[in-house]
Amino acid sequence: MNKLKILIVDDSEGIRASLEMILSNKYEILTATNGSEAEHLFEGHAFAGNPFDLVLTDSDMPVVGGVELISWIKTHYPNTPCILMSGGRDPLNHRADLFISKLDIPGTIEGVIADILKDKVTVPRTSS
């Protein structure tokens, strides 16, 4: 049985590495440094029949930010759950399924993701 796949998008290498360390025992993790890179990864994996099960993205990044990325995902892949995270306040008018403060990540992110993905069934993935 394959692991569910999560795309982590953050311009901070430290945040990406920390989240990958926390989550990689239970989930397959891929990372991107901004929303534009994430869109390309997302489309490539979706086209190959191997879509992401969840996206965890920072709100403020260069090139394409998290709010814009989530809007793009919800337009093209509306069933993909998205978590928006920020070191500041919850931005208004986003389409994320959940907002989480980066300050709350260490103690809560595993439970939050498990709750969002609890109804997802892992199925064999096709290889490309």
C-alpha positions as CSV (number, residue, x, y, z in Angstrom):
1,M,0.0,0.0,0.0
2,N,1.4,3.4,-1.0
3,K,1.5,6.4,1.3
4,L,-0.7,9.3,0.7
5,K,1.2,12.1,-1.1
6,I,1.6,15.7,0.3
7,L,3.0,18.7,-1.5
8,I,4.7,21.1,0.9
9,V,5.2,24.6,-0.5
10,D,7.3,27.2,1.4
11,D,10.1,29.5,0.4
12,S,11.9,28.7,3.7
13,E,14.2,25.7,3.4
14,G,14.0,25.3,7.2
15,I,10.2,25.1,7.2
16,R,10.2,22.6,4.3
17,A,12.8,20.4,5.9
18,S,11.1,20.5,9.3
19,L,7.7,19.6,7.9
20,E,9.2,16.9,5.7
21,M,11.0,15.4,8.8
22,I,7.7,15.5,10.8
23,L,5.5,14.0,8.1
24,S,7.7,11.7,6.0
25,N,7.2,8.6,8.2
26,K,3.5,8.5,7.4
27,Y,3.3,10.3,4.0
28,E,5.1,10.6,0.7
29,I,6.4,14.2,0.7
30,L,7.4,16.4,-2.2
31,T,8.4,20.1,-1.8
32,A,8.3,23.3,-3.8
33,T,9.8,26.7,-3.1
34,N,6.9,28.8,-4.5
35,G,3.5,28.5,-6.0
36,S,4.7,28.6,-9.6
37,E,7.0,25.6,-9.0
38,A,4.1,23.9,-7.1
39,E,1.7,24.3,-10.0
40,H,4.2,22.6,-12.4
41,L,4.7,19.7,-10.0
42,F,1.0,19.4,-9.4
43,E,0.1,19.3,-13.1
44,G,2.9,16.8,-13.9
45,H,1.8,14.4,-11.1
46,A,-1.9,14.8,-12.0
47,F,-1.2,14.2,-15.7
48,A,0.8,11.0,-14.8
49,G,-2.2,9.8,-12.8
50,N,-0.4,10.3,-9.5
51,P,-2.0,13.4,-8.0
52,F,-1.3,14.9,-4.6
53,D,-3.6,14.0,-1.7
54,L,-3.1,17.3,0.1
55,V,-1.2,20.6,-0.3
56,L,0.3,22.4,2.6
57,T,1.4,25.9,1.6
58,D,2.8,29.1,3.0
59,S,0.8,32.2,2.3
60,D,3.6,34.6,1.6
61,M,6.1,33.5,-1.1
62,P,7.8,35.1,-4.1
63,V,6.5,34.5,-7.6
64,V,3.2,33.0,-6.7
65,G,1.9,33.0,-3.1
66,G,-0.1,30.4,-1.3
67,V,-3.5,32.2,-1.6
68,E,-3.0,32.3,-5.4
69,L,-1.8,28.7,-5.5
70,I,-4.8,27.5,-3.6
71,S,-7.1,29.4,-5.8
72,W,-5.5,27.7,-8.8
73,I,-5.7,24.3,-7.2
74,K,-9.4,24.7,-6.3
75,T,-10.2,25.9,-9.8
76,H,-8.4,22.9,-11.5
77,Y,-8.5,20.2,-8.9
78,P,-11.3,21.2,-6.5
79,N,-11.3,17.9,-4.5
80,T,-7.7,18.4,-3.3
81,P,-7.6,19.6,0.3
82,C,-5.4,22.6,1.0
83,I,-3.9,23.9,4.2
84,L,-2.7,27.5,4.2
85,M,-0.1,28.4,6.8
86,S,1.4,31.7,7.8
87,G,3.7,33.2,10.5
88,G,1.2,36.0,10.7
89,R,-2.5,36.5,10.6
90,D,-5.0,34.4,8.6
91,P,-5.3,36.2,5.2
92,L,-8.8,37.1,4.2
93,N,-10.6,35.7,1.1
94,H,-8.7,32.5,0.7
95,R,-10.1,29.1,-0.5
96,A,-8.1,26.9,1.8
97,D,-9.8,24.1,3.7
98,L,-7.9,25.2,6.8
99,F,-5.6,27.9,8.0
100,I,-2.9,27.1,10.5
101,S,-0.4,29.4,12.2
102,K,3.2,28.3,11.8
103,L,3.6,28.7,15.5
104,D,1.1,25.9,16.0
105,I,2.7,23.5,13.5
106,P,5.0,21.5,15.8
107,G,2.3,20.2,18.1
108,T,-0.7,20.0,15.8
109,I,0.2,19.4,12.2
110,E,0.2,15.6,12.3
111,G,-3.3,15.5,13.8
112,V,-4.7,18.2,11.5
113,I,-3.5,16.3,8.4
114,A,-4.7,13.0,9.7
115,D,-8.1,14.5,10.3
116,I,-8.3,16.0,6.8
117,L,-7.1,12.8,5.1
118,K,-9.0,10.3,7.3
119,D,-11.5,9.5,4.5
120,K,-8.9,9.1,1.8
121,V,-8.2,5.5,0.9
122,T,-4.7,4.6,-0.3
123,V,-4.7,2.9,-3.6
124,P,-1.9,1.5,-5.7
125,R,-0.3,4.3,-7.7
126,T,0.6,3.8,-11.3
127,S,4.2,4.4,-12.1
128,S,5.2,6.5,-15.0
